[in-house]
Amino acid sequence: MSNHLYDALFGKYSNAKSNFITTVEGRKITHGGFVAMAARIANAITSLGLQKGDRVAVQVDKSVEALCIYAACTQAGFVFLPLNTAYTANEVSYFVEDSGAKLFVCDANKKTDMEIVANKAGAKLETLNMDGTGSLVELAKAQANIFETIATSPDDLAAFLYTSGTTGRSKGAMLSQDNLLSNAKTLVEYWQFTDKDVLLHALPIFHTHGLFVAINVALISGASIVMMSKFNAQDVLEHIGNATCMMGVPTFYTRLLAEPNFDKKAVANMRLFISGSAPLLAETHVEFEARTGHKILERYGMTETNMNTSNPYEGDRRAGTVGFPLPGIELKVTDPETGETLATGEVGVLEVRGPNVFKGYWNMPEKTKEELREDGFFITGDLGLVDKDGYVQIIGRGKDLIISGGFNIYPKEIELVLDEQAGVLESAVIGVPHPDFGETPVAVLVSKNGQSPDITSIEATIKEELARFKHPRKLIVVDELPRNTMGKVQKNLLREKYSDLYTS
């Protein structure tokens, strides 16, 4: 039976003996072995009563088996929902409930807390650990190596990715099979990936960059992968000699540049370094080229769209830009008030249209209507311009989004926690420049009735309530927040005031 996404990514590799994944620990997985493993997991999940269209939520560490769950969901027509491993049980509960997930897979170490989450949502719970053990794997061992692929159409949903909103309520972006496949095919051609490439994979696999870009590109092109469980500069230096390509966030590159042995000799086999998920500082571009002879290729994407633009593979890769719209993708800059298209060089809101653009937000028709125009253009909320040469520049981000080390951080979610703390009248969370993470969150607190907020207690609460990457790096107490005539907090003034906290 025809399955648009599975056939293109996985099905073609049935029984193939070509190398797919080599872990830094030395484990080797062929394409055919991976497909068989995924089939066993698809049979296992189906044995739990799940059917086409059901959601499978997954919060597990990076492993070959974790990738097999993605493949299994694709083959069986389930909707794959990967979750950040740093999320607390409190955060995960919303995603599992809102998505209506029928199965939730977590690390065995979190089983006690996550059983409460699963029971509340009415979902079955299975476990998977980084070392490939767990109840789901045990269940899969008794299953057949072949699964009868479920027929799907290009418009069928393949995945949910949750992206937080400024109101504090996360939105489930619905991505179709064609959204994922069309974008990956475009990137393979644009970045000239082939079956001769070896991708050094140090990204997490719970978001677009590490999963739907890196993995899908490798599968379509036939490239093999050297898989690291997480980024470590020393491990990268040890294995980069066997690779030809690497995808990373700015933090990867700043940390590699801190290694004295990272030089032209170390990257002699490499042909391409790609960066995204956060702005790359111009000085990083300059230093990287001076040290390695390589110009980092910077691109621009979103949870709702995968990749929208890219600097050229052949041509001038300009620091401070994210290149051109990818083939088949339209981009325009519009007035945020009127929606009218602006002239070249004018700053406005970026809007994109193409086969990569998501289908809408799960159970949020009003929010979908607000951000996805009837003509198919998606209002990104990012501020930018297109210069006279056609290069896209990201000037800022609407809705006060902070991107730190490649992770999206929405201030409102942190502010909701801070405002509940003793001695805090109100709070404002802003992003300030950081040499390693691109940006980092800082919280500005206003004392309540002359009380002095207990910073130690607040930090302990934040640690319990929020994932580590969301923790404000600094808590600053002030008498009042700057406001405009309408009473709105002027976060732009706060960003200016504290912009040199970590860069001076």
C-alpha positions in Angstrom: 0.0 0.0 0.0 1.1 3.6 -0.7 2.4 5.6 2.2 3.7 8.9 1.0 6.2 9.6 3.7 7.2 6.1 4.8 7.9 5.0 1.2 10.2 7.9 0.6 12.1 7.8 3.9 12.1 4.2 5.1 10.3 1.7 2.9 12.9 1.8 0.1 15.5 0.5 2.5 13.8 -2.9 3.4 16.6 -5.5 3.6 19.3 -2.9 2.6 22.7 -3.7 4.0 24.0 -0.2 3.6 25.2 1.5 6.7 22.7 4.0 8.3 23.8 4.8 11.8 27.1 4.5 13.7 27.0 5.6 17.3 30.0 7.1 19.0 30.0 4.1 21.2 30.6 1.9 18.2 27.1 0.4 17.5 26.4 0.0 13.8 22.9 -0.2 12.3 22.2 -0.9 8.6 19.2 0.6 6.8 17.5 -2.8 6.6 18.1 -3.5 10.3 16.6 -0.2 11.2 13.5 -0.8 9.1 13.0 -4.2 10.7 13.4 -2.8 14.2 10.9 0.0 13.4 8.5 -2.7 12.1 8.6 -4.6 15.4 7.9 -1.4 17.3 5.0 -0.6 14.9 3.6 -4.1 15.6 4.1 -3.5 19.3 2.2 -0.2 19.4 -0.6 -1.6 17.2 -0.9 -4.5 19.7 -1.8 -1.9 22.4 -4.9 -1.0 20.4 -3.7 2.2 18.6 -5.1 2.9 15.1 -4.3 5.2 12.2 -4.5 8.9 13.3 -3.9 8.2 17.0 -1.2 10.3 18.6 1.9 8.9 20.2 3.7 11.2 22.6 7.4 10.5 23.3 9.7 12.0 25.9 12.9 9.9 25.7 16.6 10.4 25.4 18.2 10.2 21.9 18.8 6.7 20.7 18.4 4.5 17.7 15.3 3.0 19.2 13.8 6.5 19.7 14.2 7.1 16.0 12.5 3.8 15.3 9.4 5.1 17.1 9.3 7.9 14.5 9.6 5.4 11.7 7.0 3.1 13.3 4.5 5.9 13.6 5.1 6.9 10.0 4.5 3.3 8.8 1.4 2.7 10.9 -0.2 6.1 10.3 0.2 7.3 13.9 0.8 11.0 14.6 4.3 11.4 16.2 4.6 13.9 19.1 8.2 14.3 20.3 8.7 16.2 23.6 11.7 18.0 25.0 13.4 15.8 27.5 13.9 18.7 29.8 10.2 19.3 30.3 8.9 18.6 33.8 5.9 16.3 34.5 3.8 19.4 35.0 4.7 20.7 31.5 4.3 17.3 29.8 0.9 16.8 31.3 -0.6 19.6 29.1 0.9 18.2 25.9 -0.3 14.6 26.5 -3.8 15.7 27.5 -4.2 18.4 24.8 -3.0 16.1 22.0 -5.3 13.3 23.1 -2.3 10.9 22.9 -3.3 7.3 23.2 0.3 6.2 24.1 3.0 8.0 26.0 6.5 6.7 26.0 9.0 8.0 28.7 12.3 7.0 30.3 11.9 4.4 33.0 13.5 6.7 35.5 10.5 9.0 35.1 7.9 6.3 35.2 6.5 7.1 38.7 5.7 10.7 37.9 4.7 10.0 34.3 2.2 7.4 35.3 0.2 10.2 36.9 0.4 12.1 33.7 -0.7 9.2 31.5 -3.5 8.2 33.8 -4.9 11.7 33.9 -4.8 11.8 30.1 -6.2 8.3 29.6 -3.1 7.2 27.8 -1.2 4.0 27.9 2.3 4.3 29.2 5.5 2.4 28.0 9.1 3.1 28.7 12.3 3.5 26.6 15.7 4.2 27.9 18.8 5.7 26.3 20.5 2.3 26.3 17.7 0.8 24.2 16.0 -1.0 27.0 12.5 -0.5 28.3 9.0 -2.0 28.3 8.3 -0.9 24.7 11.4 -2.7 23.4 10.5 -5.8 25.4 7.1 -5.8 23.9 8.6 -5.4 20.4 10.9 -8.3 20.8 8.1 -10.8 20.4 6.8 -9.0 17.3 7.4 -9.8 13.6 10.1 -8.0 11.6 7.5 -7.0 9.0 4.6 -4.6 9.4 1.9 -4.2 6.8 2.3 -0.5 5.9 -0.8 1.6 6.4 -2.0 3.5 3.3 -1.9 7.3 3.7 -2.3 10.4 1.6 0.1 13.4 1.4 -2.3 15.5 3.5 -2.5 13.0 6.4 -1.0 14.3 9.6 2.5 12.9 10.4 3.4 14.9 13.5 2.5 17.4 16.1 5.1 19.8 17.4 4.1 22.1 20.2 5.2 25.7 20.2 4.4 27.9 23.1 2.3 31.1 22.7 2.7 34.4 24.5 -0.6 33.7 26.4 1.2 30.8 28.1 -0.9 28.1 26.3 1.1 26.0 23.9 -0.1 25.4 20.4 0.1 22.0 18.6 1.3 22.6 15.1 -0.1 20.0 12.8 2.4 18.8 10.2 1.3 16.7 7.2 3.3 14.0 5.4 3.8 16.4 2.5 4.9 19.2 4.8 7.8 17.1 6.0 8.7 15.3 2.7 8.6 18.3 0.4 10.8 20.3 2.6 13.4 17.5 3.1 13.5 16.9 -0.7 14.2 20.6 -1.3 17.0 20.7 1.3 18.7 17.6 -0.1 18.9 19.3 -3.5 19.7 22.8 -2.2 22.5 21.6 0.1 23.7 18.9 -2.4 23.4 15.9 -0.1 24.2 12.5 -1.6 24.7 8.9 -0.4 28.4 9.7 -0.1 27.8 12.1 2.8 28.3 11.3 6.5 26.3 13.5 8.8 27.7 14.2 12.3 24.5 14.3 14.3 24.8 16.0 17.7 21.4 17.7 17.8 18.4 16.5 19.9 15.7 14.7 18.0 12.6 16.3 19.7 12.4 19.3 17.4 12.4 20.2 13.7 16.1 20.8 13.3 17.5 17.5 14.6 14.6 15.3 13.4 12.7 16.5 10.4 15.7 18.3 8.9 18.7 16.2 9.8 17.2 12.7 9.8 14.9 13.2 6.9 17.6 14.7 4.7 19.9 11.8 5.5 17.2 9.2 4.7 16.2 10.8 1.4 19.8 11.2 0.2 21.1 7.9 1.5 23.7 9.6 3.7 24.9 7.8 6.7 24.9 9.2 10.3 27.4 9.3 13.1 25.1 9.7 16.1 26.1 11.4 19.3 23.7 11.3 22.2 24.3 15.0 22.8 26.8 17.7 21.8 30.3 17.5 23.3 33.1 19.4 21.7 35.7 16.7 22.5 33.5 14.0 21.0 32.9 16.1 17.9 36.7 16.5 17.4 37.2 12.8 17.8 34.6 11.9 15.1 34.5 14.9 12.7 37.3 13.4 10.6 34.9 10.7 9.5 32.1 13.1 8.6 31.4 15.4 5.7 28.5 17.5 7.1 27.3 18.9 10.4 24.1 20.7 11.4 24.2 22.7 14.6 23.1 25.6 16.7 25.4 28.6 17.3 26.4 27.2 20.7 28.0 24.2 18.9 30.2 26.5 16.9 31.2 28.8 19.7 32.2 25.9 21.8 34.2 24.2 19.0 36.1 27.5 18.5 37.1 27.3 22.2 39.0 24.1 21.4 42.6 24.8 20.3 42.7 21.6 18.2 39.7 22.7 16.1 41.4 23.9 12.9 41.7 23.2 9.2 43.4 19.9 9.7 40.6 18.7 12.0 37.9 19.5 9.4 39.8 18.4 6.3 37.1 15.9 5.3 34.2 18.3 5.8 32.3 20.0 3.1 29.4 21.7 4.9 28.6 23.3 8.3 25.0 24.4 8.7 23.7 26.6 11.5 20.2 27.5 12.6 17.6 27.7 15.4 19.1 30.9 16.7 21.1 33.9 15.3 24.7 33.4 14.7 26.9 36.3 15.7 28.9 38.0 12.9 32.1 37.5 14.8 31.5 33.8 15.0 31.2 33.7 11.2 34.5 35.5 10.8 36.4 33.5 13.4 35.1 30.2 12.1 36.2 30.9 8.6 39.6 32.1 9.7 40.1 28.9 11.8 38.7 26.3 9.4 38.4 27.8 5.9 34.7 27.1 6.0 31.9 29.6 5.8 29.0 28.4 7.9 25.7 28.2 6.0 23.0 29.9 8.0 19.3 29.2 7.3 15.9 30.1 8.8 13.1 27.8 9.8 10.2 27.5 12.3 8.3 24.7 14.0 5.3 25.4 11.8 7.2 25.4 8.5 10.4 23.5 8.8 12.9 25.4 6.7 12.0 28.6 4.8 15.2 30.2 3.6 18.9 29.3 3.3 22.1 30.9 2.3 23.3 29.4 -1.0 25.5 26.3 -1.1 27.3 27.8 -4.0 27.5 31.5 -3.8 27.9 34.2 -1.2 27.0 33.1 2.3 26.4 36.4 4.0 26.8 36.8 7.7 23.8 38.5 9.3 21.4 37.1 6.7 19.5 33.8 6.4 19.9 33.7 2.6 17.1 33.4 0.1 13.6 31.7 0.1 14.1 28.0 -0.7 12.8 26.8 -4.1 9.0 26.5 -4.1 8.6 28.8 -1.0 7.3 32.3 -1.3 8.3 35.0 1.3 7.1 38.5 1.7 7.5 41.3 4.2 4.2 42.9 5.4 3.0 45.8 7.5 2.0 44.3 10.8 -1.1 46.6 11.0 -2.4 46.5 7.5 -1.0 43.3 6.0 0.2 45.2 3.0 3.4 44.0 1.3 6.3 46.4 2.0 9.0 47.5 -0.4 12.5 46.1 -0.6 14.6 47.1 2.4 11.6 47.9 4.7 11.2 46.2 8.0 8.0 44.3 8.6 6.6 40.9 9.5 7.8 37.9 7.5 5.1 35.8 5.9 5.8 32.5 4.0 3.8 30.2 1.8 4.6 26.8 0.3 4.2 23.1 0.7 6.2 23.2 3.9 3.6 25.4 5.8 1.7 23.5 8.5 -2.0 22.7 8.4 -3.0 24.7 11.5 -3.0 24.5 15.3 -4.6 21.5 16.9 -8.0 22.4 18.5 -7.3 26.1 18.0 -9.3 27.2 15.0 -9.3 30.9 16.0 -5.5 30.9 16.5 -5.1 29.2 13.2 -7.3 31.8 11.5 -5.3 34.5 13.1 -1.9 33.3 11.9 -2.6 31.4 8.7 -4.2 33.5 6.0 -6.8 32.2 3.6 -4.4 32.5 0.7 -1.9 30.2 2.5 0.6 32.7 3.8 1.7 32.0 7.4 2.3 35.1 9.5 5.6 34.1 11.2 5.6 36.9 13.8 9.3 37.4 13.0 10.4 40.9 11.9 12.7 41.2 9.0 13.5 42.6 5.6 14.7 41.6 2.1 17.7 43.6 1.0 18.4 44.8 -2.6 20.2 41.6 -3.4 17.3 39.4 -2.2 18.9 38.2 1.0 16.5 37.9 4.0 17.6 39.5 7.2 15.9 38.7 10.6 15.7 42.0 12.5 13.9 40.8 15.6 11.1 38.6 16.8 7.6 39.5 17.5 5.8 38.3 20.6 9.1 38.6 22.6 10.3 35.2 21.7 13.7 34.3 23.1 15.9 31.7 21.3 18.6 30.4 23.6 21.0 27.8 22.4 18.5 26.8 19.8 15.5 26.4 22.2 12.4 28.6 22.0 11.6 30.4 25.2 8.3 32.3 25.6 8.6 34.9 28.4 4.9 34.7 29.4 5.3 31.1 30.6 8.2 32.1 32.9 6.3 35.3 34.0 3.3 33.2 35.1 5.5 31.4 37.5 7.4 34.4 38.8 4.2 36.5 39.4 2.9 33.8 41.8 6.0 34.1 44.1 5.9 35.8 47.5 7.1 39.4 47.4 6.7 39.7 43.6 4.2 42.3 42.3 4.9 41.6 38.6 7.7 40.5 36.3 9.1 40.9 32.8 11.3 38.3 31.2 13.5 39.5 28.3 16.2 38.0 26.2 19.6 39.6 26.2 22.6 38.8 24.0 24.9 36.0 25.2 28.2 35.0 23.5 27.5 31.3 23.9 23.7 30.9 23.6 22.9 33.7 21.3 20.4 35.0 23.8 19.6 34.1 27.4 16.6 35.0 29.5 16.8 37.5 32.3 13.9 38.3 34.7 13.1 41.8 36.0 11.0 41.7 39.2 9.0 44.4 40.9 8.7 44.2 44.7 5.3 43.9 46.2 4.4 46.4 48.9 8.0 47.1 49.8 8.7 43.4 50.3 12.0 41.9 49.2 11.5 38.8 47.0 13.4 35.8 48.3 15.6 35.1 45.2 16.8 31.8 46.5 13.3 30.5 47.0 12.2 31.8 43.6 15.1 30.1 41.9 14.2 26.8 43.7 10.6 27.1 42.4 11.7 27.8 38.9 13.9 24.7 39.0 10.9 22.6 40.0 8.4 24.1 37.6 10.3 24.8 34.4 12.8 23.0 32.1 16.4 24.1 32.7 16.8 26.0 29.5 14.0 28.3 30.5 15.6 29.3 33.8 16.4 33.1 33.9 20.2 33.5 34.1 19.7 36.5 36.4 16.8 37.9 38.6 16.9 41.7 38.8 14.7 43.5 41.4 13.5 47.0 40.4 11.0 49.5 41.8 8.8 49.6 38.6 8.7 48.5 35.0 8.9 51.0 32.1 5.4 51.5 30.5 4.0 53.4 27.6 1.0 55.7 27.7 -1.3 52.7 27.2 0.2 51.0 30.3 2.0 48.3 28.2 5.4 47.2 29.6 8.2 48.5 27.2 10.4 45.4 27.0 12.4 47.1 24.3 13.7 49.6 26.9 14.6 46.7 29.3 16.4 44.9 26.6 18.4 48.1 25.8 19.2 48.6 29.5 20.5 45.1 30.1 21.9 44.3 26.7 25.5 44.3 27.8 25.1 42.0 30.9 27.1 39.2 29.2 28.8 40.8 26.2 30.7 43.7 27.7 
